[in-house]
């Protein structure tokens, strides 16, 4: 785990090293100050030598100034190292998520990933900052002060050793109890973030169904669960302060009692006793700082484990040793394919699919809800891998291709259309980064999006809000289709991507596809038979298997399921003719 967590620190090793060096030098200056104080008392004030007082006083000022300078330098480099580490760690997490397949992402909730990149990384940043400053300073101060105490009076130093043993045992027990609690705390953070994310993204639905009170209650439940766990964890950690105070006052009382006897007996000078009091406070303050580190580390260890879960997750999909980079054509072959979302253990959503599609064909795909239509097309661009059988594109198994090369030639417009914050041009150029405005306009004309874009005040420079909330469902679908067309793919997949478009516009889009991109293989998943009846062939899925694969006319004559769907959609009239805009 440590190797994984500290990999992002490589760039800031120098800053971290300088922070540690300055912290060590600061300790050296501070432990010398009580010795100089003892000299002032014993050799200056007690002996009546004011010149010694002045000489040692100047030395104290120099040591204090150097200590201050080292403290400032250490803080500066510690801040640089910890902030840089957090930045690199977030970038590593984000880059890792980009390599995940859909099945990897399914293991982590969106809220869980957001919490890891924000709250968990911040916890590690704070812990690293504390370790660089207090984590180095406190042990050094503790050891140096203890060594000087042993040098001044070995007998009295036994008081500190007993106190340290008591404190270490107490802190160990507290840490063992709190670590599991903090792990649960951050799991509750995921639930809380999930509640917020779901509510904000669906706020229009919440308001339209007047469910604000229900959502408030759900959020309150998640917040209260987090509150109770945090109070329980902090309640255990609160024992840290009473234990510390008990040890501090016990040390002071013991030192006062035994130290006074040593001074009376002549075994210890007044200056040395004063130094011992200073060192005992340094030792106890160091122990207090170490206890604070225990608290922070207790919290950060839970965050560290959660971050490592993401960083050590291996992508389910990877390039083969010698990948193919060129896709020959848009032909598609399913050879006895069986697929489930939990490979080997889940219920198959596709069973023994055997299909052969020629390059340039237009294929319609229909079937009931849950029949596997979306799952089928997801296998073509290798968003998932099959359990058994093989999916081939251009005569080659998709598992033999370079993933990026394959996906560049397969454009997918999914059921859930996503637009990003930016202008219309910015969104379209996801399909082709260097596309000119004319190329974007041409793609929009094919997708019948140009007509509504021209009516917008800023045209193609109109700003799209996050998620495309300022355009209608039909407009969003057409923009997503245009974005896919800009890739000039060999295969175009429309997964129920014209459901919010009126039938007239749907027909125009299909006609444009037939005329302008005849060489592109087109797979159209649809609920309405009217959207696919002009396709070269239509695939009918039922119960995760192929029910029929033929032309519209042949299926009407021979396939009972297709006949049933067609009759249900035509007997009641066509309500899809309404403009979805």
N, C-alpha and C positions, 0 to 999 in steps of 0.2 A: 504493500500500500504506500509506503513512504517513497519508493522509487517513482511510482505513478504521480504522487502529489507534488514531488519536488522537481519533476521534469520541466515544468514551466518557469522554474527559478533560474535556469542556466544563464539567461541574459542579464540577470541582476545579482550574480554571485559576488561581483566586486563590491557593489553597494552594500550587500549583506555582510561581507567580510569587514568592510570599513566600519559599519555600524557596530559590529562585535568588538573591533579593535578600540574604537572610541569609548565603548562601554567599559572595557577592561581598564583603559587608562584613567577613566573617571573614578573607578573604584580605587585604583592605586593612590590617586590624589586624596580621596576622602579618608582612607585608612591611615594615611600619614598625619592628617590633621590632629587627631587626639594625641599622638605621640609628641607633636610640637606643643600642644596645650600642656601636657605633663611637664615638658622642659621649662615652659614659662613659669609654671607654679613652683616646681622644685628648685630650678636653678636661677630663676629671676625673682619672683615675688617672695618666696620663703627665705632666699638668701640675701634679699635686699639688693640685687644686682639689676638695676634698671636698664643698663646697656644690653643685658641678655634678653630682657623683655622686649626691647625695641628690635633686636636682631631676629628673634624668633617670631615676633609679630609681623615683620616684613615677609619672612618665609611663609607664614600662614596666609597672607594676602596673595602671594604668588601661587601657592597651592590651590587656593580657592578660585583664583582666576582661571588657572589651567583646568580645574575641575569643571567650571562653567563652560569653557570653550569646548571641552570634550563632550559635555552633555548636549550642547547645541549641535555639534557635528554628528554625534551618534543619532540624535533624533531626526536630523535631516536625512541621513543615509538610510535609516530604518524606514522612514516614511516612503522614500523613493523605492526601496526594495519591496516593501509590502504592497504598495499600490501597483507597482509593475507586475508583481507576482499575481495579484488578483486579476489584473487585465489579461495577462497571458493565460491564466487558468480559465477565465470566461471564454476566451477565444478558442482554447483547446476543447472545452465542452461543446461550444457551438459547432466547431469543425467536426467533432466526433458525431454529433447528432446528424450532420449533413451526410455522413457515410451510412447511416442506418437504413435498412430496408423497412418496408411497412410493418413487417412482423416484429422487428426490433422496437420500432416506435410504439407498437401496441403494448409492449411491456411497461412503458413509462407513460403516465398520464401527462397531458400538456401542462397542467398546473404543477405537477411534480418536477418537470424539466425546468419550468420557470423559477420555481423555488430554489432549485439547485444552482441556477446561474445567478441568482440574486442573493437571497438570504444566506444560503450555505456558503457561497464564495465570500461574502462579507464577513461571516463568522471566521473563516480561515484567514482572511486578511487581518482581522483584528488580533487573532491568536498569534499570527506570525509577527505582527508588529510588537506585541507584548513580549514574545519570546526573544526577539532581537534586542529589546531594551531591558526589560525587567528579568527575562529568563536567563540572560547572560550576567547582568549586573548583580542580581540577588545571590546566586550561588557563589560568585567570586567574592562579594562583600561578606557573605557568611563565612566562607573558608578563611579569608584574610583576617577578619575580625577574630575568629576563633583561634587562629594561629598566634596572633598577637596577644590574645588573652592567655593562652598557654605559656607564651614567653614571659608575660608579666607575673602570672600566678597560676601554676598548674593545678593547685588544689581548688581554687575558686572556679576554674574552668569546668570542673565536673558538674556544676550547676547547669551550665549551658547544654552539656551533653545529655543530661537527663531530660531537660526541656525539649530538646530536638527529637529524642526518641518518642516522647509522649505525643508531640505534634505530628510527626510523620505517621504514626499508627492511626491517629484520629482522622487525618486527611485521607489516608488510604481507604478507610471505611466509608467516609463521606463520598469519595469518588466512585467506589464500587456500587453504591446505591444510586447515585445520580445519573451515571452513564446510560443505563437502560431507559430511564425516564426521559432524558433528552432525545433519545432516538424516537420515542413515541411522540414527543412534542413536535418534531419536524415532520413526522408523518401527518400530524394534525394540521400543520401549516399547509400541506398539500391539499387537504380537504377544504380548508378555508379559501385558498386561492382558486380551487376548482369552482367553489360556490360563487365567488366574485366573477370569475371569467364567464361562467355560464349565464349569470344574470345580466351582465353588461352586454355580452354578444347577442342575447335574445331579449333585450329590454323592450323592443317593440311588441313582441309576443306577450311578454309579461303584462304590459299596460293594456293591450287590447283585450286580454282575458281577465283584467282586474285581479291579478295575482300578486300584487305588491306585498300584501300582508303575509301570504304564504312564503314568499321569497325571504321576507324579513325574518320570519320564524326559522326558516332553514339556515339562514346565515347566523342567526343568534345561537342556534344549536351548535353549529361548528365552532363559533367563537367561544362559547361557554366550555366546550370540551377542551379547547386549547387552553383556556384560562385555568381550568381545574388541574390539568396536567402541569402547567407551568408553575402554579402555586405549590403543588406537591414537590416538584423538583427544587424550586427556590427555597421551600421550607426546610428541606434537608440541607441545602447549601448554607442556610442561615445559621446552622450550628457551628459553622466555621469561625465566626466572630467570637462567640462566647468561649470556645476552646482557646482561641488565640489570646483573648484577654486574661483568661485564667493562667496561661503559661507566662505571659508578660509580667503580670503582677506577682506571680510566684517567684519569678527570677529576680525581680527588683527587691522583694522582701528578703529572699535568701542572700542576695549579694550584700544588701545593707547590713544584715545581721552578722554574717561571717566576715565581711570586709572591715567592719568597725573593730572586730576583735583582732584582725591581722594588723591594723594600723596601730592599735594600742600596744600590741606585742612587738612592734617594730619590724614586722616581716613585710610591710607594705607602706609606701609613702602616700601622702595625701594626693599628690599628682597622679600616681599610678592608680589609686582607687577611682579618681575622677575619670581617668582614661578607661578603666574597666566599665564604669557606668555608661560612658559613651559607646563603648564597643558592645555592651549588652543590648543597648537600644538599637545599634546597627544590626546585630544578630537577629533580634526579635522583629525589627522592621523587614529584614530580608525574609524571615519566615512568613511574615504577613503577606509580603509581595508574592512569595512562592505559593501561598494558599490562594491568592487571587488568580495566579496562573492556573492552579488546579481547577478553579471554577470555569475559567475561559476555555481551558483544554477540554473539560468535561462536555461543554457545549459544542466545541469545534470537532471533537472526535466523531460525534453523531453526524455532523455535516460532512466530515471527511469520508466516512463510509458511504454516504449517499452519493457524493461526487465520484468516488472510485467505482461505484456501480455503473455509472455512465461511461467513464473513461476506459474501463476494462471490458465493457460489453463488446463482443465481437460481432460485426455485421454478418447477417445470415447469407447475404449475397456478396460475392466477390468475383473479380475477374479471373479467368483461367490463366495458367502459366504463360501461354502464348495465344493471346486473344486475337480474334479476327476483327479488323477495323472497317472493312468495307462490306456494306449490305448490298447484295447483288440486285435484288428487286423486291417487290412487295408481296410475293407469294407467301402464304401462311399454311402450315400443316400442323394439325393436332393429331398425334399418333397415340391412340388409346390412353388419353390423359385422365388421371384421377388426381384430385386436388382437395386439400382441407387446410384451414387456416392454422391448425395445430398439427403439424406434420407427424403422421404416424399414430396420433392419439385422438384427433378431432373427427367429427362426423364429416365425411366428404361432401363438399358442395358441388363438385363436378365428378361424374362417374363415367369412365370409359368413353371419353369424347374422342371421336375419330372423324376429322374434317380435313378437307383439302380445298384451299381457296387460291385461285389463280391471281397473278399480279394484274392490277387494274380493275378487278371486279368490284361491284358494289354489293355488299352483303347486308341485309337487314337481319336484326336479331330481336325476336319477341319471345314472350313467356310470362308466366305469372310471377308475382312477387316471391323472391327467394329461390327462383329457379336457377340462379347462377350466371345471369347475363353479365353483370359487372365483373364477377370473378373471372369469367372466361377471357374478357378483353384485357384484364390486368396481367394475364400471363404472357401476352404477346410482347410487351415491352419489359418483361421480367421484373415487375413490381413484386411478384412472389415467384417461388420455384414450385414445380409440380411435385407431387408425391411419387407418382408412377407415370411412365410414358414420357413423351417429349413434345415440346412445342418448337417448331422450326420457322424461321423467317428467311426468305431468300435461299432456301435449300439448306440452311445451316441451323443446328440446334441453338436456341437463344443463349444457352449456357456457355457456348463457345465464343460469343462475341465480347468485345470490350463494352461494358455497360453504357458508357457515355456515347459511343458510336452507334449502338443499337437505338438508344432513346432519342438520338438526334434524328433518326429516320422514322421514328414512330411518334406521331403527334396525337396526344390524348386530350380530349375535352371531357372531363369527368362530370358525374352527376352534380356534385357540389362545386359550382363555379366560383373561383376565387380571383378577385382583383386586388391590387395592392395600391397603397396610397401613392399618388403621383399623377402625372397627366395621362391622357389617353394614349399618347405616343409612347410614354414610358412603359405602360402596360403592354402595348402591342410589341414593343421591342424585346420583350421576354422571348418572343419567337425567333427574332433575329436581331442581335445586338446592334448591328450597323445598318439596319434597314432605313432607307430614306423615307421621307414623308409620303412620296408618291407610291412607294412599295406598300406602305401601310394603308394608304387610301385604296389601292388595288385589292388588297386582302379584305378590306372592309366592304368593298363593293361586292365581292364574292359572297361574303357573309351577310349581306343586306344590312350592314351597320352604318354605311356611309350616309344613308338618308337621314337618320336621326342625329348623327354627329354634325352634319352641315347645319342643322337647326340650332345647335348650341352656340351661345355667344362667342366662345373662344375656340370653337371647332375642335381640332385634334389636340389643342393645348388646354382643353378643359380639365380641371383638377378632379381626380377621382378620390373619394374618401376611402379610408381603410375598409376593405371588404366590399367596396362598391355600393355603399349604402345610399349614394345620391343618384343612382341609376336604377331603372326597373329591372325585374327579373329577365324579361325578354332582351333588353338592351345588354345586360351583363352577359347573357348566353351568346349573343352575336359577337360581342367583343372578344370573348374567349375563343370562339370559332376562328375569328380573324387572326388572333394571336397564334393559333395552331397552324393556320395556313401559311404564315410567314416563314415557318421552318422548311417549307417545300418538302414535306415528308414523302416517303415511299408508301407509308401506311397512315391513314387518318381514321381515328376512332372517335366517334361521337356517342358518348354514353348517356343517352336520354338528354341530350344537350339542346333540344329544341322544344322541350315540354312547355316552356313559357312563351313560345312564339306562336302567333296565329297561323292557321293552316295555309293562308295565301303566302305569307313570308316563308314558311317552311318549304313550300313548293318551289319558290324562287331560289332558295339556297340549294335545294337538291338539283335543280336545273343547272345552276351555275357550276356545281361540282361536276356534273356530267359533261358540260361543254368545256370548262377551263382546266380541269385536272383529270383528264381521262386515264392517264397512266398511274394515278395514285389509287392504291387499294383502299376502299372506303367501307368501314364497318359502322353501321348505324343501329345502336340499341334504342328501341322506342317502345312506348306504350301504345301508340296509335298505329294501326295497320296502314292508315293513309300515308304515314311518313316513310314506309318502306315497301309499299306494294309495287313501286316501279323499279325496285332493286333487281339485279341480275338473279340473285337467289335469296331466299329468306330462311333463316335458321330458327326453328321452333324448339325451345327448351321447356322441359316439363320434369319436375322432380329430380333436378340435377343431371338429367340425361337428355340426349337428343331425341325429340319426338318426330321431327321432320326437317328436311333440308332440300328445298326445291323452289321453283318459281311460284309466284302468287297464284297463278291459275291452277297449277298442279296441286298445290297445297289445299286450295279451296275444294278441289275434287276428291282428294284422298285423305286429308288429315283432319280428324274429328276435332282436335283441340283448336286448330287454326280456324276451322269453320265456326266453332263456338265463340271465339274471340271476335271474329269478323261480324258475326250476326249480332253480338251484344253491342258492338260499336256503331253499327249502321242502323239498327232498328229504332234506336232512341233519338236519332238526329245527331248532328255534329255540333256540339257546343264549343269545340276548340276553335271555331271560326272567329270567336271574339278576339279582338286585338289585346295581346298580353301586355302591351305598353300602357 
